[in-house]
Amino acid sequence: MLHCITPEELKQIIKEVIKEELLEVRKQLQEKDSDVLMSRQETCEFLKISITTLWQWTKKGKIESYGIGNRVYYKKEDLLKSLVLLR
C-alpha cells in the first residue's frame, strides 16, 4: 500500500493524524481544567486584576463566587464565560 503513496502524501497524512490527536488532547485538558476552583489570589493573577476589582465585580454580579467555610473560590469555567469581547 505504501508503494502507491508519494512521500509528500505520506507526510500530509502524518501531519493530519498528529493534528487530530493534538486537538483531542487540548480538548481533554480544557474539559479537565474547566472544573478547577481558584482562590481569590489565583483568580486575580489569572484575570490580571487587583483584589479590589475582583471584589467589586463579584459584588456587582459580573462574576460568580463560591464559598466553602470562610473561603471564597471561583470556577475557571465561569471566569472564561464571563469574559466579554470588546470591539
N, C-alpha and C positions, 0 to 999 in steps of 0.2 A: 504494500500500500504506500509506503514511503517513497518508492521509486516514481510515483506519479505526481509527487508534490515537489515544487521548486523550493530551494532554500528560503526564499522570501515568503512564500506561502506558509512554510513551517514556522518561520519567525512570527508572522502575523497571528497564526493560531495560538502559539505560545503566549504572545502578548495579551490576546483576548482572554485566555484562561486565567492568567495571572491577574488581570484587571478585575475579572468577575470575582475571584477569590478575595482580593483586597477589599472590594466593595462589600462583600459579605462580612468580612472581619470588622470593617468600620461600622457596619450596621449593628452587629452584635455588641460592639463596645459602646455605641451610643445608647442602645437599649439598656445595657447593664448600668451605664453611667446616669441614666435619667432618674433612677430611684434614690440617688445619693442625697443624704441630708447634709447640709453645710451649716457650720456655725456662723454667727454674725461676722466674725473676723474673716473667715473664708469667703463669705458672700461679698464682703466689701472688697476683698482682693480680686475676686472673680469679676465683679462689675466695675472695679476701679473707681469706687466712690468712698466717701467718708462714712463713719458710723452714724453721724448726724443725718446725712442724706438717706441712709438706709432706714433709720427710724422714721423719718418724715414720709418716705414712700410707703412704708408699712402702715403708718397711721392713716394715710390718705387712701389706702386700699389698692395702690398700684402694684404691690407685690404681696403675696400671702405668706404669713409666718406660721410656724407650728411650734407649740410649746410642749416640752417634756419636763415636768417638775418646774424648776425655776429657770430653765434654759430655753433659748429661742433658736429654732432651726429654720432653714429654708430649703425647699426642694429645688435641685438644679433644673429639673424639667419645667417647673413653674417659672423660674427666673428666665429661662430661654423663651418661654411662651409670652412672657410679659414684655419682652423687648419689642420696641416699635420702630419700624423703618421710617426714617425722616428723609424727606426729599426737598 
